Amino acid sequence: MYALARPLLFTLDAELAHHLTLATLSRAPGLAGLFPCAEEDPCEVMGLQLRNRVGLAAGLDKNAACIPAWARLGFGLIEVGTVTPRPQAGNPKPRMFRLPEHQAIINRLGFNNGGLDRVLENVRQSDRGAARLGINLGKNADTPADQALADYQQGMEAAYSLADYLTVNISSPNTKGLRDLQAGDALTGLLDGLAQCRSRLADVSGRKVPVALKIAPDVTDEQVRSMADAVIRYGFDGIIATNTTIDRAAVAEHRYAQQAGGLSGAPVRDVATRVLRVLKDHVGNACALIGVGGVLEPEDAVAKLAAGADLVQIYTGLIYRGPRLVGECVDAMRAFGGSRN
């Protein structure tokens, strides 16, 4: 079915096709039931019981509009957002470009979303089925970097009771200065403040919600290790590796190569997997590792596991391959896990 729909969707502007698909799934989540549901492969990660190791990456469903549809496809975890405290329109259009020759997408959306109130109301009204729900938190574009903590705390406080886990996104290249939060005092101050915020919320609620940090691929091995050390020091539960890349070496000859934004899909696969290996070598089992970036075939998901990932997430692969990719990845990862035992 998706093989028939994709050529039609690809005749449309990339962002228009994206919104049309989400609008359809939001109004008719049962359409997802036309595709085979991914099988069970139970596991426990970050203290969460999951039905399988394949998740939807943040960025596809920013406003949490289609949770029931994603659940019907059989995702083990669904990550919505990135959500900011206040609604924001994001960057000027056009801001999303397909590179089919490279099975890639460039986007500079800029955390366009309806804000915490809208997103969390959608979450409240949605049936997530057996899937676990992650809420990806960001800061508003007009919030100065030295005040970023307040935005992330606001997001954590509002989303805490509704999320199975939370993600702190400081790695998008599409919000000016956001990646500066990945290093030095900016990083330690942010994580320290959020650790204290979570501790307060856990005391009140009697429930400690896992928190993961999402990092960029455009960093040195030493920077990766430094971020990992901070994650462990402040008691965070996982690292998501990685966000999109600003490197254009793999698509240098493409007509969209000079478009600003983050590049996702096949070109980021190897560098994201390299970051995973560095993380695994450095942290061992001290925190969970979630691999994302360039999962377009089941073999790509297995490669993430082999590099040290506990879970994988997909986004661009879903655009190019369609819903069947979810089940294919679950099956391949189950087989790989069985071969290791």
Order of alpha helices (4+ residues) and beta strands (2+ residues): alpha-alpha-beta-beta-beta-alpha-beta-beta-beta-alpha-beta-alpha-beta-alpha-beta-alpha-beta-beta-alpha-beta-alpha-beta-alpha-alpha
